[in-house]
Amino acid sequence: MRLNMKAIYPTSVLMCPPDYFDIEYEINIHMHKEVQVNPKKAMEQWLALKKIYEDLGIFVETLEAVKHLPDMVFTANAGFLFDKTVLLSSFKHIKERQKEVPHFEKKFQRLGFKTKQMKRYLPNGDYFEGHGDALRWGNTTVFGYGSHRSTLTGVTIASGIAGVEERSVFLQLVDPRFYHLDTCFCPIGEFALYYPGAFGINSRDTLERAWNTVEISEEDAVNFVCNGVPIQMDDDSWKFIVSKPTADLREILEKKGIEIIEHDASEFKKSGGNQRCLTIFL
């Protein structure tokens, strides 16, 4: 891909290679230990995504993978970034994922970020899982919560620590297939894609009444289209790195001036993730 334009958001991202990525446990409805990852294909898909970023002028920081921490590859869950600070996640699945946090903390500190441990602020039984459940949309931060991962208390406290509580919206997630907000909601400039079936009735009403949204089909939703990555270019146009959308959704996006960049992340879907899960914006 050869471009005259450069990305202005994000300008840099953090990724972790899938050196040890596999299905060692089951912590969401998509994970099945009998459906194992093809390591060669997973690495090819990860490198292809990294190259797309680099071709768009985005700098890719990498974090060294750690054996027996297979989900470190999903860097979006590492924490919530604000004001050169990272609020490090407190994972619901402590045994499986909390051991990732020290590795992320060291990396963020080396990159010049201050770090805060979310678990120090939370009551027992409450959790917050970073940018999996916190997405910025203009001046607003949209948080997802439910029984699957981040809790309402967790996202509320996170918004307060970050000082964004007055510009936050909290949306309830009710479908276990969409356990994080970034699997069913995707802001792209002035509008956002969302799958209504993933949200509680009140949250669905909030989205439909308050903002410029595009409802996606269940077919696109289970293909994790909302877990694609929108990129703003220096001419204010947008590109969207995404697994293959339906023809109807492609037409809607292209009419809005969005250029689709297709990327296959099928190996990572075995663990319930896609392009956005593999990426944290720095």
Secondary structure per residue as TSV (DSSP state, phi and psi in degrees):
chain	resnum	aa	ss	phi	psi
A	1	M	-	360.0	121.0
A	2	R	-	-117.3	125.0
A	3	L	-	-127.9	148.2
A	4	N	S	-90.8	-20.9
A	5	M	-	-92.1	164.3
A	6	K	-	-129.0	152.8
A	7	A	E	-72.6	138.1
A	8	I	E	-108.2	-13.8
A	9	Y	E	-157.0	121.6
A	10	P	S	-78.2	158.2
A	11	T	S	-96.5	-19.5
A	12	S	E	-150.3	150.5
A	13	V	E	-137.9	163.1
A	14	L	E	-116.4	129.1
A	15	M	E	-130.1	158.4
A	16	C	-	-128.3	123.8
A	17	P	-	-65.8	153.2
A	18	P	-	-86.0	43.6
A	19	D	T	-59.0	-34.4
A	20	Y	T	-121.9	19.2
A	21	F	-	-70.0	128.6
A	22	D	S	-167.1	177.2
A	23	I	-	-101.7	87.3
A	24	E	-	-90.2	-13.4
A	25	Y	S	-155.8	176.4
A	26	E	-	-127.1	106.9
A	27	I	-	-123.6	4.5
A	28	N	S	-147.6	169.9
A	29	I	T	-66.7	-15.9
A	30	H	T	-87.2	-18.2
A	31	M	-	-90.1	128.7
A	32	H	-	-139.8	119.6
A	33	K	T	-62.1	-23.3
A	34	E	T	-78.8	-9.4
A	35	V	S	-107.8	91.7
A	36	Q	-	-88.8	161.1
A	37	V	-	-81.1	143.0
A	38	N	-	-87.9	104.4
A	39	P	H	-58.6	-40.5
A	40	K	H	-64.9	-45.0
A	41	K	H	-67.4	-39.6
A	42	A	H	-60.9	-43.2
A	43	M	H	-65.6	-41.0
A	44	E	H	-60.8	-42.1
A	45	Q	H	-67.6	-40.6
A	46	W	H	-64.7	-45.3
A	47	L	H	-64.8	-34.5
A	48	A	H	-64.8	-40.5
A	49	L	H	-66.2	-43.1
A	50	K	H	-58.9	-41.9
A	51	K	H	-67.1	-38.3
A	52	I	H	-57.7	-47.7
A	53	Y	H	-57.4	-48.5
A	54	E	H	-64.5	-37.4
A	55	D	H	-67.2	-24.2
A	56	L	T	-86.9	2.2
A	57	G	T	85.1	17.2
A	58	I	-	-95.2	130.3
A	59	F	E	-81.4	131.0
A	60	V	E	-107.5	110.4
A	61	E	E	-81.4	145.6
A	62	T	E	-125.0	147.2
A	63	L	-	-113.0	133.0
A	64	E	-	-65.3	130.8
A	65	A	-	-70.3	156.4
A	66	V	-	-126.5	133.3
A	67	K	T	-60.7	140.0
A	68	H	T	68.8	13.3
A	69	L	-	-122.2	68.7
A	70	P	G	-65.1	-25.4
A	71	D	G	-90.4	5.5
A	72	M	G	-59.6	-22.7
A	73	V	G	-59.4	-26.1
A	74	F	-	-90.2	76.6
A	75	T	G	-68.0	-20.4
A	76	A	G	-59.3	-25.9
A	77	N	G	-83.6	-2.9
A	78	A	S	-66.8	-34.9
A	79	G	E	177.6	-174.6
A	80	F	E	-120.8	118.8
A	81	L	E	-95.2	133.8
A	82	F	E	-158.6	137.9
A	83	D	T	47.9	47.6
A	84	K	T	58.2	28.3
A	85	T	E	-127.1	144.6
A	86	V	E	-116.9	120.2
A	87	L	E	-87.3	103.4
A	88	L	E	-71.9	139.6
A	89	S	-	-65.6	151.9
A	90	S	B	-114.7	103.0
A	91	F	-	-80.3	141.7
A	92	K	S	-63.7	-42.6
A	93	H	S	-90.2	82.6
A	94	I	H	-61.2	-49.1
A	95	K	H	-60.7	-40.4
A	96	E	H	-82.1	-36.5
A	97	R	H	-124.1	-19.6
A	98	Q	G	-65.1	-23.8
A	99	K	G	-68.4	-13.3
A	100	E	G	-69.8	-29.6
A	101	V	H	-57.9	-46.6
A	102	P	H	-59.1	-34.5
A	103	H	H	-68.7	-42.1
A	104	F	H	-66.1	-40.4
A	105	E	H	-59.9	-45.8
A	106	K	H	-61.3	-40.4
A	107	K	H	-66.4	-46.9
A	108	F	H	-62.1	-39.5
A	109	Q	H	-64.8	-39.5
A	110	R	H	-64.6	-28.1
A	111	L	T	-83.7	-0.8
A	112	G	T	96.9	9.7
A	113	F	-	-88.6	145.2
A	114	K	E	-77.9	153.2
A	115	T	E	-129.6	146.5
A	116	K	E	-131.3	139.6
A	117	Q	E	-89.0	111.6
A	118	M	G	-59.6	-33.8
A	119	K	G	-63.1	-20.7
A	120	R	G	-73.7	-18.0
A	121	Y	T	-101.9	-8.7
A	122	L	S	-103.9	141.4
A	123	P	-	-65.7	159.5
A	124	N	T	-60.4	137.2
A	125	G	T	90.9	2.3
A	126	D	-	-118.4	149.8
A	127	Y	-	-144.2	158.2
A	128	F	B	-147.7	126.3
A	129	E	-	-117.4	47.3
A	130	G	G	63.0	-144.8
A	131	H	G	-75.7	-0.6
A	132	G	G	-63.4	-32.4
A	133	D	S	-121.6	20.6
A	134	A	E	-144.9	110.1
A	135	L	E	-125.4	134.3
A	136	R	E	-86.8	137.3
A	137	W	E	-134.8	96.4
A	138	G	T	63.8	-125.5
A	139	N	T	-89.4	2.9
A	140	T	E	-105.3	144.7
A	141	T	E	-108.8	123.5
A	142	V	E	-101.4	124.9
A	143	F	E	-112.4	142.5
A	144	G	E	-110.8	144.8
A	145	Y	E	-147.6	163.8
A	146	G	E	170.1	-160.6
A	147	S	S	-89.1	-6.0
A	148	H	S	-86.8	-44.1
A	149	R	S	-140.9	-101.9
A	150	S	S	-62.6	141.2
A	151	T	-	-99.1	166.3
A	152	L	H	-61.7	-42.9
A	153	T	H	-60.9	-40.8
A	154	G	H	-61.8	-48.4
A	155	V	H	-71.8	-31.8
A	156	T	H	-65.7	-45.4
A	157	I	H	-65.5	-40.3
A	158	A	H	-60.2	-42.8
A	159	S	H	-64.1	-35.2
A	160	G	H	-69.2	-42.7
A	161	I	H	-61.7	-39.3
A	162	A	H	-79.7	-9.1
A	163	G	T	72.7	27.5
A	164	V	-	-116.2	13.4
A	165	E	G	-60.1	-31.2
A	166	E	G	-76.7	-12.5
A	167	R	G	-123.3	37.5
A	168	S	E	-119.2	150.5
A	169	V	E	-127.4	137.8
A	170	F	E	-116.3	122.4
A	171	L	E	-118.6	131.9
A	172	Q	E	-85.4	130.3
A	173	L	E	-100.8	131.6
A	174	V	-	-125.3	-9.5
A	175	D	-	-105.6	120.3
A	176	P	T	-61.9	-17.8
A	177	R	T	-67.9	-24.8
A	178	F	-	-119.8	76.1
A	179	Y	-	-81.6	-19.6
A	180	H	S	-121.0	153.1
A	181	L	G	-58.9	-37.3
A	182	D	G	-73.0	0.0
A	183	T	G	-92.4	-11.4
A	184	C	T	-139.9	5.7
A	185	F	E	-146.9	130.5
A	186	C	E	-145.7	104.4
A	187	P	E	-72.4	134.0
A	188	I	E	-133.3	94.2
A	189	G	T	66.7	-120.8
A	190	E	T	-88.9	-2.1
A	191	F	E	-132.9	172.4
A	192	A	E	-140.9	141.8
A	193	L	E	-83.5	143.6
A	194	Y	E	-156.5	155.1
A	195	Y	-	-108.5	110.2
A	196	P	G	-56.4	-37.8
A	197	G	G	-63.6	-14.1
A	198	A	G	-80.7	-14.1
A	199	F	B	-113.0	152.0
A	200	G	-	-63.8	161.0
A	201	I	H	-58.3	-46.4
A	202	N	H	-64.5	-39.9
A	203	S	H	-68.1	-37.5
A	204	R	H	-62.6	-43.3
A	205	D	H	-62.2	-40.5
A	206	T	H	-58.5	-46.7
A	207	L	H	-64.5	-42.9
A	208	E	H	-72.2	-29.1
A	209	R	H	-88.2	-34.9
A	210	A	H	-90.7	-31.8
A	211	W	S	-133.0	172.0
A	212	N	-	-85.0	100.5
A	213	T	E	-121.0	156.8
A	214	V	E	-122.1	116.1
A	215	E	E	-76.3	129.9
A	216	I	-	-104.0	161.2
A	217	S	-	-77.8	164.5
A	218	E	H	-62.7	-35.4
A	219	E	H	-59.6	-46.1
A	220	D	H	-68.2	-36.1
A	221	A	H	-63.8	-47.4
A	222	V	H	-73.1	-15.8
A	223	N	T	-84.8	4.7
A	224	F	T	58.4	38.8
A	225	V	G	-60.4	-37.0
A	226	C	G	-67.4	-13.4
A	227	N	G	-92.1	14.2
A	228	G	S	-73.2	173.6
A	229	V	E	-118.0	114.8
A	230	P	E	-83.5	136.7
A	231	I	E	-124.2	124.8
A	232	Q	E	-92.5	129.5
A	233	M	E	-96.3	169.7
A	234	D	T	-73.9	-5.3
A	235	D	T	-101.5	13.8
A	236	D	S	70.5	9.8
A	237	S	-	-80.9	168.7
A	238	W	E	-127.2	142.8
A	239	K	E	-118.6	151.9
A	240	F	E	-132.7	110.2
A	241	I	E	-84.9	119.0
A	242	V	E	-158.5	151.5
A	243	S	S	-67.9	159.5
A	244	K	-	-53.0	113.6
A	245	P	-	-80.6	162.7
A	246	T	-	-64.5	161.6
A	247	A	H	-61.0	-38.0
A	248	D	H	-64.2	-45.5
A	249	L	H	-69.0	-39.4
A	250	R	H	-57.3	-43.5
A	251	E	H	-63.1	-42.2
A	252	I	H	-61.3	-46.4
A	253	L	H	-66.7	-43.3
A	254	E	H	-66.0	-33.8
A	255	K	H	-66.0	-25.6
A	256	K	T	-86.6	3.1
A	257	G	T	85.5	14.7
A	258	I	E	-87.9	126.2
A	259	E	E	-88.7	125.4
A	260	I	E	-85.9	127.7
A	261	I	E	-115.0	105.5
A	262	E	E	-77.4	139.8
A	263	H	-	-144.3	131.2
A	264	D	-	-88.4	119.7
A	265	A	-	-123.1	34.3
A	266	S	H	-59.2	-34.5
A	267	E	H	-66.9	-34.4
A	268	F	H	-79.6	-22.7
A	269	K	H	-64.8	-23.6
A	270	K	T	-62.0	-21.3
A	271	S	T	-109.1	6.1
A	272	G	T	87.4	25.1
A	273	G	-	-132.1	167.8
A	274	N	-	-147.1	-153.3
A	275	Q	T	-61.5	-43.8
A	276	R	T	-66.4	-39.2
A	277	C	T	-61.0	-29.3
A	278	L	T	-81.8	2.1
A	279	T	-	-139.5	134.7
A	280	I	E	-121.6	129.4
A	281	F	E	-75.7	131.7
A	282	L	-	-99.4	360.0
